[in-house]
Structure formats: C-alpha cells, structure tokens
Amino acid sequence: MLNSEEPIKLLKDDELERKHFSKNLRDAIIKYNDFYDNSLTIGLYGKWGSGKTSIIFMLKEYFKEVENKNQIIFEFNPWFYSSENNFIQLFFDELIRAIDITNPNDIDLKNKLEVYSKNISNPHSKYDYYIIKGKYNIYKIKNFFKKYLTKDFIIKQSTSVIDSHAGTNLKPEKKDEIAKLNELKNEVNSKIKKYHILCIIDDIDRLSDKGIIDIFKLVKTIADFQNITFLLAFDQEICANALNKLQKNKGKDYLEKIINVPIHVPMITIDEIKESFENNLTETVDKFNVKNFEENRWNNFFYKNTNIMSFFKNLRDIKRFFNIFNFNYSLINIDVNFADLLALTLIQTFKPEFYQIMIKNEKLLTSYFISDEKFFGYVKSVACDPETDPIFSENIGVLYKCFKKEIDSEESEFLKDILNFLFPKLLNEKNSMYTYSFLDDFDEGLNICYYGHFRSYFKLDPKYKTLTEEEIRKYIKILYNPETINFFLRELKSENMLYPLLNIIKNRLNLLNMDFESEIISSLYMAENYIAKDCKYQVHTPIFSIIKKLIGKSQVSYQTICSYWETSTNLLSDLSLFEYITKERMNLEYNHWINNKNYINLKKIITERIENFNEEYAEKYSYNNFHEMFWIFKGLNKLNITFYKDIFNNFFFNDIIIVAFLHDAFLEILRKYDNLCEVKDKEIITVMDYLMKYQDIDSISQKIENLNRTKEEYKDFIDKLIYLFERGKYLSSPHVQFMKNCFTIV
C-alpha cells in the first residue's frame, strides 16, 4: 500500500504528537477573541514538510468541538487567481460563502461585503497603499499567546505595532476615494464584529513573488476587519525574500510588522525520524510477509551511519521513500534482497542522478573478473579519459570521485556508505574482487552485487528488457524438450534475455517439474555449452547454480550427473560442483544419494578431466578462471580431498596457468604485506609445501624461467611472484634446511 504524501487529516494519524499544540492554538484564538475585537494575524513559520498543514488540519478538527454559532472558519486558496483584482474578489467570495453557511439570513452584512469588495477590486483603486494604524500594542498580543503556546513552540519577539510601511505617497485626488473606502469598511466592521472569523491561508511560499506580496496586502490593509483572525502558513525566508522587492531588502522587517504572533514550527528531530522510519519499515515487512530480511545487517548499516539518516528532513521524505520502495518491491520481491533494495531506494530517492549512473555501470559494479591491480587503474583512467576503455560506460568518473572524496563531503559520505553496503569490493582497494568464497552467499542472498541479480533491481528501467510471467513459464516448459532447446537459446541470446531467464529459474525452482529431471539437466548443460561459445567460462553461471540447488534438494540423480560430466567441457564449473557435492556429502553423511562408491566414481571422472585438460580447452578460460580453479583445489585440500602432483604433470602448459597457480599460492602473503621483504620465512615455507603437492620445485622453476614477461599488465605482478618463489626455493633447499636444523639443535 502506498502512503499518502499529503498532510495528515485525522488526529489519530498524528505521529509527532502535535495535536496538543493544535488544541492549545485553538484555545488561544478563542480566548483572545473573548478579550479583543481587533484583527489578528498569526504566522505559522516552517520549512516545507515541517508539518504546518498537518497542524492546520488538526486545528480544524478541534474547532469542530466548539459550540459557537458565531464561529466561522474558512480556508482561502489563492492559487487559482489570475490577476490582483480577481484575487481580491475571490477572497471576498469565499468569506461571503462562509458567512452564508453559518447564517444565511445575514443579508445586510453580505451586501456590504459585496459593495466593499467591488470598490476594492476597482482597477483604479489605490487603497492597497493606505495603511490603517494598529490599535493594540503587539506586546499585549504576544504576552497573551505565551500562556498557551510556549510549552510547545517558540514565539519570537516582535518589537513593533501594526504600522505603516513605505510607499504611503497618496495623491490629493485620491483622498475622497480613500474616505469612501474607509466608510464602507467601517460599515462592514459594524456588522461583522458579532462573528469570530478564522481565515486560514496555507502554502503562501509556493506562490509567485507577486502573489506573496498580494496576500500580505490583503491581510494588512484590505481585509483586516474586527474579530477576524488570519492564520498564515509559510516559509519565513521565502516570503521575506519576496517582500524584499516591495520594501527594498527590508522584507523581514516588513514581515514582522504584518505578523502579530509568529509561531515557529520546529523541524522534526532525528529521533522522530527514526521512530517514523521504523514504524513504516515494520508495516512494510508485515504487509509483504518478508522472510529474507537481514535485519541485523540492515540495522548495523543504517543506524550507524548518521549521515544517511540526515537525508530524511521530514515525514514527507519518509513517506516518499516508502512509496518508491513499496512500488518497486511489489513487482520484484521474489528476485531481490529486501535490505539491498532498501539501500538502493535511498539513492533512487535522494540522488536520482547517481541512480541513473549505477544503471549504466552494471559491469563495473558487479564484475569479479577484474584483478585487484587493475580495478582502480581502470576507474582512474576512465575518470580522466572516458574513451580509455569502452568496457565501462560514461559517467564512471563520478564513481571514482565519490570513492576518492572529490565531491561534496556530505554527498560523498552518503554515497560511499550505501555503495560500500551494496558493493563491498568498491571501496576496498586491497581486495576489489568478489572472490569465490563470497559469491555463493551473494547468489543465495539475491544481493545486487552478484552479477546475476543486478538487473532484477532495475526491472522498471527501460534500459533492461524484462520477461513477463507468461514468457517465463513458456521457456521453462521448453527445458522439458532438449531437442528444441537450441532454437530458443538463440532467440533468448539475441534479445539478451538468456541470463535473466536463468537467474529467474535459479531463484524460483518451484516452477520446475522435476518429473523431467533428465530432460532439464540435459537442457541446462546444452545451454551452458551454448553460452561458452561466445564468452569465457564463469564458475558461477546461473546454470551451475541451478544444478547445485537441485542437487542440494536431492532432485538430481547420481546417474544424471555422471552422464553429463563425461561429456561436459567446463572443467571449472564441474570442479566447483564436485566441491559442493563433497561438502554436502560430509554435512549429510550417508543420508545423501552419493554413497562411497558413487562418490569415488565422481572423483575418478574429475581426475581424468584434469589429466586430459589441454590447450584447446584452456583457450576458453581467462586468468581469473584459473585462479578460481586453484582456489577450489585449495578448498578440496582442506576437505582432505587431495589431487596429487602426478595428476598435474601435463596441466601447467601455458603462462596464464602458471601465474594463476603462483598467485593463488601466495595470495594471502600478497594481501598481508606491501613490502615483501617483511614476509617471514615460515610463511613462505608453508606456501612451498603447498606448491610441491602439485609440482616439483625444479619443474616449477623451469616453467618460470620460460615465462613470457613482455605483457606490461602482468610484469610487476610476475616479478613479485618470482621474488617470493625464488626466496621459497632457497629456503626449501636441502642445504638451508640442514643449516636450520643444526641451529635448532644448538
């Protein structure tokens, strides 16, 4: 349900407990009218969204409790007038209508008001220059209202009576006209004083400068009848600036002469904002029956970053935020992380221009195939020259400036905090990749930083075409018929909808009919091979994730896995799947369908795949693919599933594989130390022991000697790896080991 951004209209909706003030204001107006019969002007000062209009609504509610047949309340909305004369006539029409509702028989007063209004509206009349002196000392008015209002609001000191303003340069020939208007006005006063009239004029600050000036002329000189109270609601600064044009930069002073009782509505406090936000959030969670709300993660982010909360200036900001969020979430709730969408909506609400930049930079924000060394280099170079790399779209410089605090500090901190929450790699120059160990969590959590989920968050953006529910169900049925899958794969790929469809299936497995298990797996492997034709293999393709989830639910049989592993060409994906099966088997012990015999056979298939890995297959892999592959080997090693070095005799046949192998081995050291001379011998020896499980030291040394070091992007990186390896080779030599043992004995 969308929240109305309109002011509250019922007392029960008062979140800020201002109904007490509204009631006190009503009592003050009534009591004042009992003692005095002059015209009174109350100014309700406040910024946009501070609650002025809500106070007015509650004030009117409380006046309904008053049993006084002579009490008249009406609102005047000057937005619709087209000229000054039309504006004056419009006011008197509203006043006459209000009197007619209260006392239809008071024809004499209504006639006198009509005559007076027609003379005032005469385009030749200059009565707006004539100023009637105030009769009542402003201190009496101020002190009277203090009894009722100072507990809730601050009433500023006003130091002057209603007085004349500059411009009373009447010409002699106008004196007769002024006398006539005065006579008419006195006749109105003699009849109108039996009523207590409250005229409410809201949103004065939204008028043009001329409209603002006309309102104050009306209140001060034209309609200041006896027993009429004007309640004017406006932003003091905006109106004072408009009056500067009339009073030669003395608009604030002029305003003080017009307003008898200035009441400053305080801005909402940070605690009130928090309480309102929490109430709206709870209502949203309950409304959508949210099950995946990471409440602790959200609270740690939102409430610890005070600069984020400061962007909510008033209750309207909160309502606007939740309107945007609820509208988006109602469409995409199945496919997104609740907390991530909350954070993204902060940017959409308060920084819409940056929100558009994010949409254009999907690759930068979600890619984990950019190495640590290259990430900030790319961003910086494109920031300086957008044509440097077409991989990243325009406006990337704004991202870089945000990271480096080169834009407004408040805005920078606001964006940094949110981006760090949504995309953890962005602000961590030491570790700018989403590594394998995190991707499973990001995928499972439907996080926006996972490349398969990013577009789900922008389903309403025209940049991304989306699938309807009807199309989704149509393509799912096609999975049950592998013979026709290739045609539809081409169709989906041509429209850039293949990955979005697979991600939808991954997150909504309930749509699959597992009576067609073999057909589904066959179609998924065919789709995987189809994807591989045009792009580097990725260990975390949606297809792999779908199969992994189905295995976890025991919805895929051992026979099906064996059948497709024997023909699969994606060693990286299958290795990752093997690691997952190993973990599942260990967690579930022997309740899993993969018993010892089946598991040994799966390991045999994978081992043969490693032994038969060759240059033809390697061409389909990137550097980071190999890095991920060795990360998996390391993970399996921790699970006591070791692939011994005789299996890898033919595996290290190109430079990329060797560099990736060394990078993975020395990764923790590279992250820990900026100065490699500070690395401890013990740490290097531990890495060398790990390396020797795959290859002999001499064999690795020979391959390093033959490395192609002409690639500029890898040169410094390779030099670091070679330094560490050569040092490790020296420390692992028999001579050094013998000397270390001798010193240990001594």
Buried (B, 14 or more C-beta within 10 A) or exposed (E): EEBEBEBBEEBEEBBBEBBEBBBBBBBBBBBBBEEBBBBBBBBBBBBEBBBBBBBBBBBBBBBEEEEEEEBBBBBBEBEEBEEBBEBBBBBBBBBBEBBBEBBEEBEEBBEBBBEBBBBBBBEEBBBBBBBBEBEBEBEBBBEBBEEBBEEBBEBBEBEEBBEBBEEEEEEEEBEEBBEEBEEBBEBBBEBBBEBBBBBBBBBBBBBEBEBBBBBBBBBBBBBBBBBBBBBBBBBBEBBBBBBBEBBEEBBBBBBBBBBBBBBBBBBBEEEBBBEBBEEBBEBBBEEBEBEEBBEEBBEEBBEEBEBBBEBBBBBBBBBBBBBBBBEBBEEBBEBBBBBBBBBBBBBBBBBEEBBBBBBBBBBBBBBBBBBBBBBBBBBBBBBEEBEBEEEBBEBBBBBBBBBBEEEEEEBBBBBBBBBBBBBBBBEEEEEBBBBBEBBBEBBBBBBBBBBBBBBBBBBEEEEBEBBEEEBBEEBBEBBBEBEEBEEBBEEBBEEEBBBBBBBBBBBEBEBBEEEBBBBBBBBBBBBBBBBBEEEBBBBBBBBBBBBBBBBBEEBBBBEBBEBBBEEBBBBBBBBBBBBBBBBBBEEEEEEBBBEEEBBEBBBEBBEEBBBEBEEEBBEBBBBBBBBBBBBBBEBBBEEEBEBEBEBBEEBBEBBBBBBBBBBBBBBEBBEEBEEBEEBEEEBBBBBBEBBBEBBEBEBBBEBBEEBEEEEEEBEEBBEBBBBBBEBBBEBBEEEBEEEEEEEEEE
